[in-house]
Amino acid sequence: MIRATLDTPILVAGLGSRGASYQILQALAAGAFEAAVSVALFLEYEDVLTRPDILKERIRDLTVEEVVEALDYLAGLFYLAQPIYYQPKPALPDPGDEKVLECVVRSQSQYLVTLNQKHFQEAASRYGFQILKPGDFLNILQRSTSWP
């Protein structure tokens, strides 16, 4: 089974558009792959996706209540990464990305789906995962699974 960690902007785009990020959420719902999450990363999803500016500018068709409902649904689909009991030394240029990296490493995700590839390049080499844009991840799903 393919396991990937989704960076927060992928969920923002997935709930706010009908592009590749939306299709990734559809593939997750169809069981085409496992999306790993940690408690810290899920809390970030919730924080970012319910911000008034994000709702106004990026997720215009949904209310806060609908976003929370979508997150509740997704929570039932996610693979929960092992609890993180230590704080590794910072490995990324943006400290905000550390919880994403921790989830990738602890869940042993094969892929990190992100729009921010540059910040994760060195960590990907060190920890052995691939960094993919949403469209590239969809191509992998289509080649590796029965998902359309």
C-alpha positions in Angstrom: 0.0 0.0 0.0 1.3 3.4 -0.9 1.7 5.7 2.1 2.1 9.5 1.8 2.1 12.5 4.0 0.1 15.5 2.7 1.5 19.0 3.4 -1.1 21.4 4.7 -1.4 23.4 1.4 -2.5 20.2 -0.3 -5.6 20.1 1.9 -6.2 23.8 1.4 -6.1 23.3 -2.3 -8.1 20.1 -2.1 -11.0 21.7 -0.3 -10.8 24.9 -2.3 -10.6 23.7 -5.9 -11.2 20.7 -8.2 -7.6 20.2 -9.3 -5.0 17.6 -8.5 -5.1 18.2 -4.8 -8.9 17.6 -4.8 -8.3 14.4 -6.8 -5.8 13.3 -4.2 -8.5 13.6 -1.5 -10.9 11.7 -3.7 -8.2 8.9 -4.1 -7.8 8.8 -0.3 -11.5 8.4 0.2 -11.5 5.6 -2.4 -8.7 3.8 -0.5 -6.1 4.2 -3.2 -3.4 5.1 -0.7 -2.8 5.7 3.0 -2.3 9.3 4.1 -0.2 9.6 7.2 -0.9 12.2 9.9 0.4 12.9 13.3 -1.5 14.7 16.1 0.6 17.8 15.6 0.1 17.8 11.8 -3.7 17.3 12.1 -3.9 20.2 14.6 -2.1 22.3 12.0 -4.6 21.2 9.3 -7.4 22.3 11.6 -5.8 25.6 12.5 -4.9 26.6 8.9 -8.1 25.4 7.2 -10.4 27.2 9.6 -8.6 30.6 9.5 -11.0 33.3 8.2 -8.5 34.5 5.6 -8.1 31.0 4.2 -11.8 30.4 4.1 -12.4 33.8 2.4 -9.6 33.5 -0.2 -9.0 29.8 -0.8 -11.9 27.7 0.4 -14.8 30.0 -0.6 -17.5 27.4 -1.1 -17.3 26.0 2.5 -18.2 27.3 5.9 -16.1 26.7 9.0 -18.6 24.0 10.0 -18.3 22.3 6.7 -14.5 22.4 6.9 -14.6 20.9 10.4 -16.9 18.2 9.1 -14.6 17.4 6.2 -11.6 17.2 8.6 -13.6 14.8 10.8 -14.3 12.6 7.8 -10.6 12.7 6.8 -9.5 11.9 10.3 -11.2 8.5 9.9 -9.2 7.8 6.8 -5.8 8.9 7.9 -3.0 6.5 9.1 -1.9 7.8 12.5 1.9 8.0 12.7 3.5 6.6 15.8 3.6 9.2 18.6 6.6 11.5 18.4 8.3 11.4 21.8 11.4 13.4 20.9 12.1 16.7 19.2 14.9 16.1 16.6 17.3 18.9 15.9 15.8 21.2 13.3 16.5 19.9 9.8 14.6 22.3 7.7 14.9 26.0 6.8 11.3 26.7 7.9 10.7 25.5 11.5 7.0 25.3 10.6 7.8 22.4 8.3 9.3 20.3 11.0 6.0 18.6 12.0 5.5 17.6 8.4 9.0 16.0 8.3 8.4 14.3 11.7 5.2 12.8 10.3 6.9 11.5 7.2 9.7 9.9 9.1 7.7 8.4 11.9 5.0 7.0 9.5 7.6 5.7 7.1 5.8 7.5 4.3 7.2 6.8 0.9 6.1 10.2 -0.4 5.6 13.7 0.8 3.1 15.5 -1.4 3.9 19.2 -1.2 4.2 22.4 -3.2 7.2 23.3 -1.2 9.8 20.9 -2.6 12.9 23.0 -2.1 12.7 23.0 1.7 12.5 19.2 2.0 15.2 18.2 -0.6 18.0 17.5 1.9 15.7 15.7 4.4 14.3 13.5 1.6 17.8 12.3 0.8 18.6 11.7 4.5 15.4 9.9 5.4 14.7 8.1 2.1 11.4 9.5 0.8 10.3 11.2 -2.4 8.9 14.7 -2.7 6.2 15.0 -5.2 3.9 17.7 -6.5 0.2 16.8 -6.5 0.0 15.9 -10.2 3.1 13.7 -10.0 1.6 11.9 -7.0 -1.6 11.3 -9.0 0.5 9.8 -11.8 2.0 7.3 -9.4 -1.4 6.4 -8.0 -2.7 5.8 -11.5 0.2 3.6 -12.4 0.4 1.7 -9.2 -3.2 1.1 -8.2 -6.6 0.5 -9.8 -7.6 4.1 -9.0 -8.7 6.0 -12.1 
